[in-house]
């Protein structure tokens, strides 16, 4: 990344917030301009600092992340917000996306995924946590959240559609190659082009795009 991202983070668990803030403060391309312990404090900091990206917990005292997100989007429709979630908060993740968040991460995400999510959302791309379950993917697909509805329809070749199906079924590049008689390297090349066309960062992004655009059905994930 060759830019400087001004970031605000919010979480009511002080140890988690401090650890996250420490990691982020060590990144050359990120400037941490504020930390909040609840939704109201988050809104105050955002109004004052006008960050590029906001990372916020969903469940917080005084004002939760969903309410805070709705308010941030009301005041700044192009706000770039990432939800921080526990693994069992599928319904709240969907609500955050419908409220205007552009991505979500589970709190056990590793450092690289956190940085990938920040970069993606900064670039105005949706970020789906790579640990997204089939259940959550189906819930998001059925929700009002649809970042693709105003974008030009993308066409895929028959081979690309075949590989999209297999990616969504969690097959590796080697396994896909074995199934359709291509080398692993060739499959990886197709996968790279598919991600570029969809403008997504990982398999979860491919799954969500495919579901929302009727390239696969929910039962294909099972």
Secondary structure, DSSP 8 states (H G I E B T S, - for coil): --S-EEEEEE-S-HHHHHHHHHHHHT-TTEEEEEEESSHHHHHHHHHHH--SEEEEESS-SSS-HHHHHHHHHHH-TT--EEEEE-TT-HHHHHHHHHHT-SEEEETT--HHHHHHHHHHHHTT--B--TT--HHHHHHHHHSS--TTTTS------HHHHHHHHHHHTT--HHHHHHHHT--HHHHHHHHHHHHHHHT-SSHHHHHHHHHHTTSS-GGGG-
